[in-house]
Amino acid sequence: MSLKEKIKSMISNFEMLNKQEIETLLEKTIVDEFKKGTLLLREGQVPTKCFMVVEGCVREYLIKDGEEISTAFFTEGDTFTPPSRKGSPSNHYWECAEDCILTISDKGYEEEIRAAIPRLDSIFQEIAIEKINKSKEEWSQFVSSSPEERYLNLFKTKPHLLERVPHHQIASYLGIKPQSLSRIRKRILDQKK
């Protein structure tokens, strides 16, 4: 599948868009490649761009007491926007955990695309509401589960991350130490035998 076909397939997942709107978005989409380790956003920077992952994995993290804490991973088809209000400096970092191909939008792009597709504001609002509800559900599950349940849920919902992301970053994302993750994985493997 070509890059353009991949992007079209991802945009088509937004069911509220019609064929013409998908073509308009595809025509105006800005795509760029980034090497593993590239920082797309640093703590203290005012974020100005939004992204969608076409290929690769981006890690969101913050630094607390000198330690990196992974807060999200974005993979193919995921969109990610600044975690802070417009004009506020970010508390987070966005780092390419793999070589990435990303779509990029900024204020100028959004104004251009809104002019081309007038009903886009209502579509973006629907998408935002879906994302908020999904995030609330994921957060509720996260805080009400044990570390082992968090790991099993990650294994069930995003098994590809376990192959693509270093285990110390997975442990941080799950809110545990790497040694605890190793014990959980060993216990699960022993139970399967």
SULHU-V354097 format. One record per helix or strand of 3 or more residues. SS is the DSSP state (H for helix, E for strand). FROM is the first residue (numbers start at 1). TO is the last residue. Records with the same first field share a line. If there is no record, write none. Layout:
# SULHU-V354097
SS = FROM-TO ; FROM-TO
This chain:
# SULHU-V354097
H = 3-12 ; 19-28 ; 107-116 ; 120-143 ; 147-157 ; 159-164 ; 167-174 ; 178-192
E = 30-34 ; 39-41 ; 50-55 ; 58-64 ; 67-74 ; 93-96 ; 100-105
